[in-house]
Amino acid sequence: ATKKYVTGCGVEGMLSARDIVSKLSTLKLEEINNQDIQTELNRVFQPLQNNEKPILPDELELRMQKIMDDYAGGISSGYILNEQKLLKAKKYIKQLKEEANNLHANDFHELNKCHEVIDRLDVATVLIEHLLYRKETRWPIYQSRADYPNRDDKNWLKFVNSTYDLKSEQVKIIERPLEVLHAIPQTK
């Protein structure tokens, strides 16, 4: 199932990288506030301090995988999904993200696992939004929508990209025509 989203991620990465490189010369670096650094250090190491209602990263990861498998088109659902299931997945992943505030790490290895599972919850959030947005079955097994069983080139022969705002936890969907790849200068 990993290959399922690799090509889309590759395209988004390429577009993002080229956009960043084109803007590097115009960036003005700002002074970093020491309080911001301390806030970030506290956030990063918080799981080492959590002792109230502690959840280990492996437990949260298993629950996340079960939700994605059952409600977001995994193997247990025969890779078939629909809006009703996706809305449940969205709700349950949101609940797990709240529970992630109680992640506990006993050592630095588990601390790393805590941050990996937090990142994977963000990826799951974005993936669910993409699956909800595209109302067709473009590639059987990769996105088989029981509620939209046919391929719809008239409405969906395009890229569906997104941005994710960590603070608001909002996903903004961006449609791009296929021609966008031809407009980007190729590097050799």
VOBA-1610 file (N, C-alpha, C; in pm, whole numbers, padded with zeros to 5 digits, always signed):
BEGIN
Ala+00082-00120+00000Ala+00000+00000+00000Ala+00085+00126+00000Thr+00215+00113+00027Thr+00301+00231+00033Thr+00309+00300-00103Lys+00318+00222-00212Lys+00330+00281-00344Lys+00207+00364-00381Lys+00102+00342-00307Lys-00027+00404-00332Lys-00016+00556-00345Tyr+00064+00620-00264Tyr+00066+00765-00259Tyr+00203+00824-00292Val+00298+00741-00329Val+00434+00787-00352Val+00440+00883-00470Thr+00372+00853-00579Thr+00382+00940-00696Thr+00324+01078-00668Gly+00212+01084-00600Gly+00153+01214-00565Gly+00244+01292-00472Cys+00303+01223-00375Cys+00396+01290-00283Cys+00517+01342-00358Gly+00564+01263-00455Gly+00679+01305-00535Gly+00651+01434-00611Val+00533+01440-00672Val+00495+01560-00747Val+00483+01679-00653Glu+00416+01661-00539Glu+00401+01772-00444Glu+00538+01817-00392Gly+00626+01723-00365Gly+00760+01757-00319Gly+00838+01837-00422Met+00827+01793-00549Met+00897+01862-00657Met+00844+02005-00672Leu+00712+02021-00671Leu+00653+02156-00683Leu+00695+02244-00566Ser+00692+02189-00446Ser+00730+02266-00327Ser+00876+02305-00331Ala+00962+02211-00366Ala+01105+02239-00369Ala+01137+02349-00471Arg+01079+02340-00588Arg+01105+02442-00690Arg+01052+02579-00646Asp+00939+02582-00579Asp+00884+02708-00530Asp+00976+02768-00424Ile+01024+02686-00332Ile+01114+02734-00226Ile+01243+02789-00285Val+01302+02714-00377Val+01429+02758-00438Val+01410+02890-00510Ser+01297+02908-00577Ser+01273+03034-00650Ser+01259+03153-00555Lys+01227+03131-00429Lys+01204+03240-00334Lys+01321+03262-00238Leu+01422+03177-00240Leu+01531+03186-00142Leu+01600+03321-00142Ser+01625+03378-00259Ser+01700+03504-00264Ser+01621+03622-00210Thr+01490+03609-00196Thr+01408+03720-00148Thr+01374+03709+00001Leu+01417+03601+00066Leu+01384+03583+00207Leu+01468+03675+00296Lys+01401+03733+00393Lys+01469+03815+00492Lys+01464+03737+00624Leu+01581+03704+00677Leu+01586+03627+00801Leu+01557+03716+00920Glu+01474+03664+01008Glu+01437+03739+01127Glu+01511+03685+01248Glu+01522+03769+01350Glu+01583+03727+01475Glu+01495+03622+01541Ile+01555+03517+01592Ile+01479+03412+01659Ile+01467+03447+01807Asn+01345+03441+01854Asn+01315+03474+01993Asn+01352+03355+02082Asn+01427+03380+02188Asn+01467+03273+02280Asn+01348+03203+02344Gln+01239+03277+02367Gln+01119+03216+02423Gln+01060+03114+02325Asp+01066+03146+02195Asp+01017+03052+02093Asp+01100+02923+02094Ile+01230+02937+02113Ile+01318+02821+02120Ile+01281+02735+02241Gln+01262+02799+02355Gln+01227+02725+02477Gln+01091+02657+02463Thr+00996+02724+02401Thr+00863+02666+02377Thr+00874+02541+02291Glu+00957+02548+02188Glu+00975+02433+02100Glu+01046+02318+02172Leu+01146+02350+02252Leu+01213+02246+02330Leu+01115+02177+02425Asn+01030+02255+02490Asn+00929+02198+02580Asn+00835+02105+02503Arg+00793+02148+02384Arg+00703+02065+02303Arg+00770+01933+02264Val+00893+01943+02219Val+00965+01823+02172Val+00985+01722+02285Phe+01022+01769+02403Phe+01054+01678+02513Phe+00937+01649+02606Gln+00820+01704+02579Gln+00702+01684+02664Gln+00670+01536+02689Pro+00678+01450+02588Pro+00644+01309+02616Pro+00732+01242+02722Leu+00850+01294+02747Leu+00934+01238+02853Leu+00879+01276+02990Gln+00797+01381+02995Gln+00741+01430+03121Gln+00601+01378+03149Asn+00528+01340+03044Asn+00388+01298+03060Asn+00376+01175+03149Asn+00305+01189+03259Asn+00280+01074+03347Asn+00131+01059+03378Glu+00054+01161+03344Glu-00090+01157+03368Glu-00158+01097+03244Lys-00231+00987+03262Lys-00296+00916+03152Lys-00196+00885+03039Pro-00083+00824+03070Pro+00019+00804+02967Pro-00024+00703+02860Ile+00009+00735+02736Ile-00014+00646+02622Ile+00120+00626+02555Leu+00158+00502+02536Leu+00284+00472+02467Leu+00263+00486+02316Pro+00368+00526+02244Pro+00353+00551+02100Pro+00308+00428+02021Asp+00354+00309+02058Asp+00314+00189+01985Asp+00164+00165+01996Glu+00107+00194+02113Glu-00038+00177+02132Glu-00116+00273+02042Leu-00074+00399+02041Leu-00145+00498+01959Leu-00129+00466+01811Glu-00011+00421+01772Glu+00012+00385+01631Glu-00077+00269+01588Leu-00090+00167+01672Leu-00177+00054+01637Leu-00322+00098+01622Arg-00367+00185+01709Arg-00504+00234+01699Arg-00524+00316+01572Met-00424+00397+01537Met-00431+00476+01415Met-00438+00385+01293Gln-00353+00283+01291Gln-00351+00191+01177Gln-00484+00117+01164Lys-00544+00081+01274Lys-00673+00012+01272Lys-00781+00103+01214Ile-00783+00229+01256Ile-00880+00325+01203Ile-00862+00342+01053Met-00739+00362+01009Met-00714+00383+00866Met-00749+00258+00786Asp-00720+00142+00842Asp-00749+00016+00773Asp-00900-00005+00760Asp-00972+00015+00868Asp-01117-00012+00869Asp-01199+00095+00798Tyr-01158+00220+00807Tyr-01244+00329+00759Tyr-01188+00409+00642Ala-01061+00394+00610Ala-01001+00475+00503Ala-00945+00388+00390Gly-01010+00276+00366Gly-00977+00196+00248Gly-00860+00101+00263Gly-00843+00045+00380Gly-00734-00051+00401Gly-00772-00193+00363Ile-00683-00286+00391Ile-00701-00425+00350Ile-00824-00489+00413Ser-00856-00455+00539Ser-00969-00519+00605Ser-01102-00480+00541Ser-01103-00366+00469Ser-01226-00324+00400Ser-01218-00354+00251Gly-01121-00436+00212Gly-01106-00471+00070Gly-01066-00352-00014Tyr-01001-00254+00046Tyr-00956-00131-00020Tyr-01072-00048-00075Ile-01191-00072-00023Ile-01309+00002-00068Ile-01348+00100+00041Leu-01380+00221+00000Leu-01417+00324+00096Leu-01538+00401+00046Asn-01597+00477+00136Asn-01708+00565+00100Asn-01707+00684+00196Glu-01791+00780+00167Glu-01790+00903+00246Glu-01823+00877+00393Gln-01920+00792+00418Gln-01960+00762+00556Gln-01842+00708+00637Lys-01770+00612+00579Lys-01654+00556+00649Lys-01544+00661+00666Leu-01521+00741+00562Leu-01417+00843+00570Leu-01448+00947+00676Leu-01573+00982+00691Leu-01610+01078+00796Leu-01586+01019+00934Lys-01609+00889+00949Lys-01576+00823+01077Lys-01425+00825+01099Ala-01350+00795+00994Ala-01203+00797+01006Ala-01156+00936+01048Lys-01213+01039+00987Lys-01177+01177+01020Lys-01203+01206+01168Lys-01319+01164+01215Lys-01357+01186+01355Lys-01262+01111+01449Tyr-01236+00985+01420Tyr-01152+00903+01508Tyr-01007+00949+01507Ile-00955+00990+01391Ile-00818+01040+01386Ile-00807+01171+01464Lys-00908+01254+01455Lys-00908+01379+01534Lys-00902+01346+01683Gln-00977+01246+01726Gln-00974+01205+01867Gln-00835+01155+01905Leu-00772+01077+01817Leu-00636+01028+01847Leu-00537+01144+01856Lys-00555+01245+01771Lys-00465+01360+01778Lys-00476+01429+01914Glu-00596+01434+01968Glu-00614+01492+02103Glu-00547+01402+02207Glu-00563+01271+02191Glu-00500+01177+02284Glu-00348+01181+02274Ala-00296+01223+02160Ala-00151+01229+02141Ala-00086+01327+02239Asn-00165+01417+02297Asn-00112+01507+02399Asn-00067+01429+02523Asn-00113+01306+02537Asn-00076+01222+02652Asn+00030+01118+02617Leu+00090+01131+02499Leu+00196+01035+02465Leu+00306+01040+02569His+00355+00923+02603His+00461+00912+02704His+00577+00834+02646Ala+00697+00882+02673Ala+00820+00815+02630Ala+00905+00784+02752Asn+00955+00662+02757Asn+01044+00622+02866Asn+01190+00652+02835Asp+01221+00675+02707Asp+01358+00702+02666Asp+01356+00778+02534Phe+01475+00810+02482Phe+01483+00889+02359Phe+01432+00811+02238His+01448+00681+02238His+01394+00601+02127His+01242+00613+02123Glu+01178+00599+02236Glu+01032+00616+02241Glu+00991+00760+02213Leu+01074+00856+02251Leu+01046+00996+02221Leu+01039+01015+02069Asn+01134+00956+01999Asn+01134+00962+01853Asn+01006+00898+01797Lys+00967+00784+01853Lys+00845+00716+01809Lys+00721+00801+01835Cys+00721+00876+01946Cys+00610+00967+01975Cys+00594+01069+01862His+00706+01129+01822His+00698+01231+01717His+00666+01170+01581Glu+00710+01049+01557Glu+00674+00981+01432Glu+00523+00958+01425Val+00464+00913+01535Val+00321+00884+01533Val+00242+01015+01523Ile+00289+01122+01582Ile+00223+01253+01568Ile+00227+01295+01421Asp+00343+01279+01356Asp+00354+01313+01215Asp+00261+01225+01130Arg+00254+01098+01162Arg+00167+01008+01086Arg+00020+01042+01104Leu-00017+01093+01220Leu-00155+01139+01240Leu-00184+01260+01150Asp-00085+01347+01135Asp-00102+01460+01041Asp-00118+01409+00898Val-00037+01312+00859Val-00047+01255+00725Val-00183+01188+00706Ala-00229+01115+00806Ala-00361+01050+00798Ala-00471+01154+00781Thr-00460+01264+00854Thr-00558+01372+00843Thr-00566+01425+00700Val-00451+01452+00641Val-00446+01505+00505Val-00496+01400+00406Leu-00455+01277+00423Leu-00497+01169+00333Leu-00649+01155+00333Ile-00709+01156+00449Ile-00855+01143+00459Ile-00923+01257+00384Glu-00872+01379+00398Glu-00930+01493+00326Glu-00921+01473+00175His-00806+01421+00128His-00791+01394-00015His-00890+01287-00061Leu-00903+01181+00017Leu-00994+01073-00020Leu-01139+01122-00021Leu-01174+01210+00071Leu-01309+01268+00072Leu-01331+01360-00048Tyr-01230+01434-00085Tyr-01243+01536-00188Tyr-01263+01476-00328Arg-01183+01374-00360Arg-01188+01317-00495Arg-01307+01221-00503Lys-01408+01261-00574Lys-01534+01185-00580Lys-01537+01100-00706Glu-01455+00998-00708Glu-01446+00904-00818Glu-01362+00784-00774Thr-01360+00683-00857Thr-01263+00574-00842Thr-01165+00591-00957Arg-01051+00648-00929Arg-00951+00673-01034Arg-00873+00546-01064Trp-00824+00481-00960Trp-00746+00359-00977Trp-00800+00256-00880Pro-00863+00151-00929Pro-00913+00047-00837Pro-00800+00000-00745Ile-00832-00029-00625Ile-00746-00067-00513Ile-00681+00056-00451Tyr-00634+00151-00532Tyr-00571+00270-00477Tyr-00672+00365-00418Gln-00783+00383-00486Gln-00893+00463-00432Gln-01021+00410-00493Ser-01079+00311-00430Ser-01203+00252-00477Ser-01317+00307-00392Arg-01391+00401-00450Arg-01503+00463-00380Arg-01630+00387-00415Ala-01691+00323-00316Ala-01817+00252-00338Ala-01927+00349-00376Asp-01920+00473-00325Asp-02022+00573-00355Asp-01995+00648-00486Tyr-01877+00634-00543Tyr-01841+00689-00674Tyr-01758+00584-00746Pro-01821+00478-00796Pro-01747+00362-00846Pro-01679+00381-00982Asn-01706+00490-01052Asn-01652+00506-01186Asn-01544+00613-01191Arg-01457+00597-01288Arg-01356+00698-01317Arg-01427+00813-01387Asp-01392+00938-01350Asp-01460+01056-01402Asp-01356+01154-01455Asp-01308+01130-01577Asp-01205+01217-01635Asp-01257+01359-01661Lys-01385+01373-01684Lys-01441+01506-01712Lys-01419+01600-01593Asn-01440+01550-01474Asn-01429+01635-01355Asn-01299+01616-01276Trp-01230+01504-01293Trp-01119+01472-01202Trp-00986+01443-01269Leu-00972+01472-01398Leu-00843+01451-01463Leu-00754+01572-01432Lys-00706+01575-01308Lys-00627+01686-01256Lys-00556+01640-01130Phe-00461+01722-01086Phe-00395+01697-00959Phe-00481+01755-00847Val-00486+01685-00736Val-00551+01736-00616Val-00440+01745-00511Asn-00395+01866-00486Asn-00288+01892-00390Asn-00348+01957-00266Ser-00265+01980-00167Ser-00317+02042-00045Ser-00207+02110+00033Thr-00251+02196+00123Thr-00163+02251+00225Thr-00227+02219+00359Tyr-00144+02210+00461Tyr-00194+02176+00595Tyr-00139+02277+00693Asp-00229+02342+00763Asp-00191+02440+00865Asp-00191+02369+01000Leu-00072+02351+01058Leu-00059+02280+01184Leu-00134+02348+01298Lys-00134+02480+01300Lys-00198+02551+01412Lys-00349+02537+01409Ser-00409+02556+01292Ser-00555+02546+01283Ser-00601+02403+01252Glu-00504+02319+01216Glu-00531+02181+01176Glu-00630+02174+01060Gln-00620+02271+00969Gln-00707+02276+00852Gln-00629+02234+00728Val-00696+02157+00644Val-00640+02115+00516Val-00707+02199+00408Lys-00627+02264+00327Lys-00680+02341+00214Lys-00649+02262+00087Ile-00752+02226+00013Ile-00735+02150-00110Ile-00713+02246-00226Ile-00618+02211-00311Ile-00584+02292-00427Ile-00591+02202-00550Glu-00671+02241-00647Glu-00678+02167-00773Glu-00579+02229-00870Arg-00505+02143-00940Arg-00409+02190-01040Arg-00431+02111-01169Pro-00428+02181-01282Pro-00442+02108-01409Pro-00318+02023-01435Leu-00334+01919-01514Leu-00220+01833-01548Leu-00112+01913-01620Glu-00149+02017-01690Glu-00053+02096-01767Glu+00050+02164-01679Val+00027+02173-01549Val+00121+02241-01460Val+00260+02177-01469Leu+00267+02048-01493Leu+00398+01982-01505Leu+00474+02029-01627His+00403+02062-01732His+00470+02106-01854His+00519+02249-01843Ala+00463+02326-01750Ala+00503+02466-01731Ala+00626+02480-01642Ile+00665+02373-01575Ile+00779+02379-01483Ile+00906+02345-01560Pro+01006+02433-01556Pro+01132+02402-01625Pro+01193+02273-01569Gln+01236+02187-01657Gln+01297+02061-01616Gln+01446+02082-01591Thr+01499+02021-01488Thr+01643+02028-01459Thr+01710+01903-01513Lys+01834+01919-01548Lys+01910+01805-01602Lys+02017+01761-01507
//
